[in-house]
Amino acid sequence: QTPLDVASSWCRLSCQRYRCVKDIELLLQKECEDEVRMIGIHGVGGIGKTTLATAIYNRMFRLFNSSCFLSDVRSEAEEFGLVKLQEKLLRQILKTKDIKVGSVAQGVNLIKARLGSKKVLIVLDDVDHKKQLESLTRERSWFGSGSLIIISTRDERLLWQLREKERYEVKLLNDNESMLLFSWHAFDSHFPPEDYVNLARDIIKYSGRLPLALVTLGSHLQGSSVEEWGYEFEKLRAIPHCDIQKILRISFDGLDDETQAVFLDIACAFQGLLEHKITEILNACGFHAKSAIATLVQK
């Protein structure tokens, strides 16, 4: 077993974001180590859930008999199916390629039979449907004493089976962390040159302090003049960067039609209005506003 690669931006932010790792380790310490522990990491797309899960995996995998990091579960399940994910899990844990699963039900039985006595570390990254959890890690009893299951997701509702102390929300960076991350990618430095400072602050505000946006925009603008930065920023405000839009689009596409419509109405027409006023207007238009808004908050 070898550690996974962690984004260099995480290493550079270690003094600030290190607290996220320590927070999760503190949550785990509150649980009995002889039990099968689960922790759910949730937050918006692009906030750093995968990087955080990878950092925790690297710190802990040597404490287990075997480990498995299933990345991008959402797209893997969509492209290859749940059976292939079950095979991948079993092959990584058992360290063999001689695993063939005929159906999801058979895969569940194999997981219970082969992993029930093993102390394992399993990370399911970017889960977006309960069927993925049900086919891979539905019951703690499927795994040996002392095992740890880590789940990362954009949708907090998928973690309903976990106790509150087993759920961790990844927060946005603060202003100082945002400036540091952006500066590393734009200037390979802790802080912008003096003539770039105001533009950098404007771009950080535009990014919403989202790590994905800061890294993408910083890298995109690296090596450009102040004048070019100004032109690029005006363009970005009109046409968002495709890499950022692609990641955030996943969350939007996962909404039902009504919730998508409510999101677009709020974003385009109701900015600055109080929630109860928005709810009244949307309900009058035939929407189920409270339900849609609750879904948007959890996504």
Phi, psi and omega in degrees: 000136181231154179293154178272158178288134177247138181307138181300331179297327177295315181300320181290334179266009192305322183294331178268308186280350177304331181296331177298315178298315181294324177300315181291320177298325177294319176300318182293327180292338180284345179264151178292127183293342179278345179275167171276116184261147176230143175223133179251125178254121182228159181164171185292162178298137178085006184271348175112022181296316181296317180297319179294314179299322178295318180297319179293317177305313182296329180282339191241344192298333181289349181275359187239157177298324181202160183214160181209130175244106178267104183272150174052051182303321182304304184286328177296317179294321181292320185275320188245342179096163184291326180300318179295324177293320177298317178299317181297318178299310182295319181295320180290318182290315185273353178057048178212149176265354184273054178235124178230125181249130183271332182204167178299318180298318178294322178298319177300314180297321178294318179300314180296317185287320187269336185250356185297339180247008183256139173273105189238155170247121180234130174245123173253108187259133177063055175280138179227006179210142183296334179298328178295316178293318182296329183271346185244318187215038188300315185243139176296331183292349178289344189237158184288162180305136179087000180291158178227128178246124178245128182238128173246139184203155172277339189254103183299334183298335179290347182260019185300330183286345181272147175293157183303322182287356177258009180244137181228123178265126177279122183269162174295156175293153172278179185298318181294317178297320180297315179297320180296312181296314180299316183295323179300321184274331180273326187231357186054042184211168180284339186208151182289156168301155188305318184284354178257351192301311184296318177295320179299318179296320178297318181292321178296319177297317179299323183288345184071017181063026178275123184307315180304315181293320180297315180295314183296313182290321178300314179295322181295324186267353184303133177085359181269154178284167178302318180298316179295323176302315180300315178297315182295321181295318177299319179295317181297324180293333178270322183228102182302150179300135187297324182294322178290315181299323182297317181291314182290332180297330181302316180295318180296315181295338179280356179272153174286170187301317182294317181293324174299316181296318178297316179302313182294321178298315181295315183293324187265331190236339190243017180298131179095346178280149176291152186300319183295328179289318177300317180300316180300313183296314182293320177298321179294338178270004177095006178273159171264080195297314184299317179296315182295317181294320178299319178296317180297321179297319183281344179270000000 
